[in-house]
Amino acid sequence: MSKIDDILKAAVDQKASDVHLVAGRLPIFRIDGQLIEMGNSKKIDKKEVEEMIYSILSEKQKNILINERDLDLSHEISGVSRFRVNCFWERDNLALAARIISPVIPNMEELNMQETVYDLIRMKQGLVLVTGPTGCGKSTSLAAMINLINQERSEHIITLEDPIEFIYPPTSGKSLIVQRQLSTDIISFSNALKHVLRQDPNVILVGEMRDLETISATITLAETGHLVLATLHTHNAAQTVDRIIDVFPPYQQPQVRLQISLFLKGIISQQLLPKIGGGRIAAREILTNTAAISNLIRENKIPQIKTVIQTSADEGMFTMDQDLKRLYDDGLIEEDVAKSYMITPSLIDA
C-alpha cells in the first residue's frame, strides 16, 4: 500500500469524512465536521505531497492537472473505501482534498429521510432537486434515493457524475443502472444530456446543474416524462428557484418560470450538524410543488415561498428552522448548534 493509501486508510479507520494534504502541514482529517491533524505523523513537504498525488494519477490525469491546475477523480483502495479526490495547486505547490465514500450504499431509513421524500422519489416524472453547501451529504442522499428506486421497481437509471462516487453492483436490485463519469465517459454534463434520451432512460441523475446549458437541458428532460434528480449549491428552496431562473437571460425567464411551476416536483435542502453523542445528523427543508407553490413560481412571487412552506405541514413541507427546532426538541442537537444554523434563532424559545 502506497503512502497516500496509508493516510487515506487511517482516515477511514478514524471515521473521517475528508482528508487534506497541504505542503508544510500534517495530514488533516475532518471528523464530525472538525478539522483534526493526523496523529503519529509528521509534516509533509512539497516533494512528498507531489509524489503522493502523482502516485494515484495516470499520465493523462497528470497532464490535465499540470495544464488546467485542477483535477477531479475517483480513487479506490480495494477492501477499504472509495474516495472522491480533488487535486489542485496552492502557492505553486500541489495539494489534495479527498472525500471518503462509504463502500455501503446508504438507505433512506439510515439517513432519517422524511416520508415526503419517499413520495417524491416514487414519482414517475418531473424534477427533484437536492441542494445544500459542499459537504452537506447531497451525494449520499441521492445514492439512497437511487437505491430506493433500485429496490422497488425495474427502471433504466442513468447517472452523470463528476466523478462516480457510490457504485451500484449489477445484481444489487431490480433496475439497470448505468453510471457515466465526466472526462472518461462524457465530455460535459450538457453534452451528455443532449444524447441521453436515445439511451432509453426512466430516471436520470445529473450530478450538478452547474451552467446554463446543463440547467436548461435538465428542465427539458423533466418535461419529457422522465424522473430527473439533480443538485445545486443553494441553501433553501426559494434561493434554489431564484438561482435556476436567474441563470437565464431576462427574455427567457417567464418561460422558465412556467416550466418550473409545471414540472418541479420537490426540493430537499439540507445541511449536516454535529449530533449529541458524536457523529452528524441532517437538518432539511422540504418543498413540494403544490398548487400554491406553483402559482407563486409562475407569478414570480418567490419570496412568499417560505411562508407557504411554514404553513404547509399537512402537505409534508417544513422550513430549515422548523426542522432544526424539531431536532433540538428531540434531544438530537445542542441549543447553540440549532441557533447558529437558524435564520430566526428565537424560534427555539417559542
N, C-alpha and C positions, 0 to 999 in steps of 0.2 A: 504494500500500500504506500502511495506517494505521501510526501509531507503534507500537501494540501488536503489529501483524503484523510490523513490522521486528524487534522484540525476539524474538518467537517464531521467526521465520526464523533469526535469529542463533543461537538455542538449538539449532535443528535442525542448522545448519551445524557447530556445535561438539559434536554428538552428545550433547547433554544429555538427561536423562530427564524433568526437571521444570523449571518456571520459577516464580519467586516475585516478586511485585510488592507492596511494602510502602512506605507513605509515609515519606519521610525516608531511604530507602536506595537504593543502586544496585540495578538488576535483578539477581537472583541465580539462577544455574543450578545444578542438581545434575548433576554429571558423574562417572560411575563411583562414585556413592554419596556424593561430597563436594560440599558447597555452595561455589560459587565466584562471586565478584562479576563481573558482565559488564564486560569491558574496553572502553575507548574510549567510556565512557558517563558520565552524571552522575546524582546523586541525583534521585529523582523526588518531587515534593511531593504533598500531599494532593489538590490540584486536578487534577494531571496523572494520577494514578492513577485518580481518578474519571472523568475524560474518556476514558481508555483503556478502562476497563471498560465504561462505558455505550456506547462505540462498537461493541461486539460484541453488545449486548443488544437485543432487541425491547422495545417498550413494556410488553408483558405481563411479560416477564422482569424488567425494571427494577422494576415494581411488586412482584413477588414478592420480589426482593432487598431492597427497602426495608421491606416489611411482615414478612417472615419472617426476615430478617437473614442468610440463606444461600441460595445458588443453585448447582445443578449444571447444566451444559450441555455440549454439544459445539460445537467451533468448527473450521472448516476454512479453510486457505489453499490455494487451488487450485494444484496443481503442487508444493506443498511438503509438507504433512502435515495430519493431523487432531489435535485436542487435546481432552482431557477437562479441563474447566475447573470449578473451584470458586471462586465469589466469596463473600466474607464481610466482616464488619466487625471491626475491632480498634481499641480506644481511640477509637471513634466515627469511624474512618477506613475507607474501603473498601480491601480487599486482594484478591489473586488468587493462586491456585496452579493451574498448568496442567501436566497430564501429556501428554507427546508420544507420539502413537500412530503407529507406523510405517505408511506407506501400503501396505507389502507385508505380506500375511498370512503369518505365520511357518509353517514346517513343523516336524514333530516332530524330524526329524534335526538341524535347526539349534539346537534347544533341548536337544539331548542327552537326549531322553526315553528312559527305560528301557523295555525290551521289555514289562515288566509293564503299563505304561500303554497300550501298543498293544492288549494283550489286553482291558483294561478297556473301552476305547472301542469295541472291536469287538463288545461285548455288545449284545444287543437290548433289554434291560430292566434296571431296577434303578437305584440311586442311586450316583453317583460324585462325590466331593467334592474340590475343590481348595482348600487352606487355606494361611494364612500371614499375616504382618503386611502393612500397607499398603505398596505399592511393591515387593512381592516377585515380581511377574510373574504373578500369578494370571490376569489378563485375557489376557495373551499366551499362556499355556499353554492356556487354554480355547479361544482362537482357533485354535491349532494343532490341538487335538482336533477342533473343528468342521470344520476344513479337511480333516483326515484322513477323517472320515465323508463329507464332500462329494466327495472324490476317489474313494472306494472304493465307495460304494453310493448308491442312489436312495432318499432319505428326505425326509420333510417335517420340517424343523428350525425350531422357533420359539424365538427368543431374547427374553428380557425383560431390558432393560439400563437402567442409570442412570449416564450416558447411553450411547447407542450408541457403541461405540469402533471396532473393526475393521469395515469394510464389505466384504460378500461380493458381488461383481458377479453379476448374474443368470446369466451364462453361465460361471461360474468352475468348475463341476463338475457332478456328477450329481444333486445334491439340490435341492429347493426350500427356500430359506432365507428366512424372514420375520423381520425384526428390529423389535421394538417397544420404544419408549422411554418411560420414566417421565415423566409430566406431559403429554407430547404425544400419545402413543398409548395409554397406560394410566394409570389413576388411582393404582394401587398394585400391587405385586407380588402381594399376596394376592388382590386383586380380579381381576387378570388370570388367576391360576391357577384361579379358580373356573370360568372360561369356556373355558380353553384346550383341554379335551378335545373341545369342539364344533368345533374347528378342524382336526381330523383330524391330530394330530401323531404323529411317530415318536420324535423327540428334542426335549427341552425344556431350554433353558438358563435357569437362574434366576441373575440377576446377583449377588444377595446374599440369603442367608437371614437377614434382619435382625430378624424379630419372630416371636412365637408363631404367628400366623396363617399367615405365609409358610412357616415350618418345617413346620407341620402339613400344609399343602396340598402341599408338595414331597414329603414322605414318602408321602402318599396317592397322588400321581401315580406314584411309583416302584412302588407296589403294582399299578397298573392296566395293566402291560405296556408301559410306556414307558421309554426310557433318559433319565434326568434328570441333568443336570450342574449343580452349584451350588457356591457359595463360602461360606466362613466365615472370620472373622478369628481363627483359632486357630493354635497353634504346632506341635502334633503330633497324632497320631491319637487317643491316649487322651483328650486335652483336647477334641478335636472331638466324640467320642462323649458325653463328660460334658456339654459345652455344649448339645448338642441335647436330651438327656434333662432337664437341669436347668431348661430354659425352660418345661417343662410343670408343671402343678400335681401334687403328690405322688400323688394318686389315679389320674392318667393314666400315670405313669411306667412301671409294669410293662408296660402295653400298648405303650407307645412302644419300650421295650427289645426286646420281642418283634418289633415291626415292623422295627426297625433290624437286628436279628440275621438277619432273613429277607431283607430287600431291599437293604441296603447292599452294594455290590459292592467298593468300594475308596475309600481316602483317600490323596490325594497332598498332603503338606505340604511347603512349600518356602520358601526364603529366598535372596536374592541376595547374593553375596560378591564382593569385589574379586579379580580374576583376575591372576595373574602376567603381566606384559606389557601390562596395560591391559584395560579392559572389565570385565564382571561375569559370573559363572557361577552357576548354580542348584545348591544343595545340597537334596536331597529326602529325606523319609521316606515310605515307601510301605507301606500296609497293604492286604492283600486279605482278603476275608471268608471265610476257611477255616472248617471245622467247629470248630476250636479257638477261633478268634476269636468266632464266632457264639455258642458256649457261654458264653464269658466275658461277652459283652454281655448275653445273656439272664439270666445268674445274677448280674448286677451286680458282676462282679469286674474292673472297668475298669482298676485299677492293674496288673493282671497282663498287660495287652495288650502293654506294652513288652517284657516278657520273651519273649513268643511271637514278636514281630517280630524280636527279636535272633537267635532260633534258627531262623528260617524262611527262610533264604536260598534254599533249594530251591523255595520257594513264590513267589519273586520279591519277598520283603519285606526291608526293612532300615530301621534307625533313622537319624535325622538324624546322630547321632555316627558311625555306621558309614560313611555317605556322605561326611561331612567328612573322615574318615580316608582314604577312597579318593581323594578329590580331592587331599589332601596327598601321599599316596604316589605319585600320578600326576604330581606336579610342577605342579599347576594353581593351587594357593593356597599362601600362606605359612603357616609353622607357627603364628605368632602369631595369624593370622586364624582358622585352624582351631580353635585352643584357645579363642579368645574367643567362638566360637559354640557350643562343646561344653558339654553338661551334665557330662560326665566327661572333662576335658582329658587326664588320664593315659592315655587310650586311644591317644593319638598315639605314646606311647613303648612301647606293648605290642608 
